[in-house]
C-alpha cells in the first residue's frame, strides 16, 4: 500500500512539474509578444512623428526656395521633383530595396535573439 501512495505522489508531482513548465513557457511567450507589441507601437509613433517633421521641413525648404528664387511656385516644384525622384528610385529599384530591408530586419532579429540567448 505504501508503494501505491508513493507512485500516486510521484505521478502528481510529475503532473505539477509539466503544468509548471507549460505555464513558464506560456509566460515567456506572452512576454515576447508584449515586447514585440511595445516595439511596434513605438516604431509607429516614431514613424508618424518623423513623417510630420519631414513634411514641415519640406514646406520650409520649398518656401525658402520660393523666396530665394523670387517665385511663388518654383520652390514647391523643386521639392516635388526631389520627392518624385526618390519615389522613382524606390519603384525602379524595388528588388534591391526589398533585399536591403530584409537584410536589416534579419540583422535586427538575429541581434535580438543573440541578446536573449546571452541573458539566458
N, C-alpha and C positions, 0 to 999 in steps of 0.2 A: 504494500500500500504506500509505503514511504517513497518507493521509486516512481510510482504513478504520480504522486504530488510533485516530485522534482521534475518530471517530464512536463507536466502541465505548467509549472512555474517557468521552466525553460522556454516552452512554447510561447507563453505570454510575454516573456522578455524579448524573444525574437520578434514577435509582432510589434511590440512597442518600439524596438530598435528600427524596424522597417518604417513604421509610421513617422518616427522622428527624422529619419533620413529623407523621407518624402517631403515632410514639412520644411526641412532645411533646404532641399533642392527648390521647392516652391518659393520660399522666401528669397533665395538667391536669384531665381528667375525674375521675380517681381521687382527686386532691386535693380536688375539690369534694365528692365522695361521702363522703370521710373527714371533711371539715368538717361536713357535714350530720349524719353519724352521731354525731360528738362532741357537737354541739349538741343532738341529740335525746336522747342518753343523759344529758347534763347537765340538760336540761329535765325528764326523767323523774325523776331523783334529786331535783331541786328540788321537783317536784310531790309526790313521796312525803313528803319532809320537811315541806313546807308543810301537807299534809293531817294529818300527825301532830301538828304544832303546833296546828292548828285544833281537832282532836279534844280535845287536852288542855286548851286554853283554854276550849272549850265545857263540858267537865266541870267545870273550875274555876269558871266562871261559874254553872253550874247549882247546884253545891254552895254557892257564895256566896249565890245567891238563896234556896236552901233555908234557910240559916242566917238570913238577913235576914228572910225571911217566916215563919220558925219552922214550917217544913213539911218533911216527909220527901220529897215528890214534886213540889211546885209549881214549883220551880226547873227541874227536868227538863222539865216540861210547857211552861214558857215558852220554854226553849231549843228544844224540839221545834217549837213553833208558829212561832218565828222562822225556823228552817230550812225548815219547811213552806211558809211564805210566800215565802221565796226560791225554793224549788223550783217553787211555783205560778207565780211571776213568770217563771221560765225556760220553763216549759211553755206558758203563755199568750202570751208574747212571743217565741215561737220564731223567727219570721221576723226580727224586729228584732235579736235576739241573734246569729243566724247572720250577718246582714248586718254587724253590728259586728265580729264575729270575722273575717269575710272581709276587711273593710277593714283591720283590724290586720295580718293576715297579708300582704296585698298591700303595705302600707306597709313591713313588715319586709323583704320580698323586694326591693322597689324600693330601699330604703336599702342592702341588701347588694350589689345589682347596681351601684349608683352608687359604692359604696366600691371594688368590684372594678375598675370601669372607671377610677376615679381612680388606682388603683395601676398600671394598665397604661398 
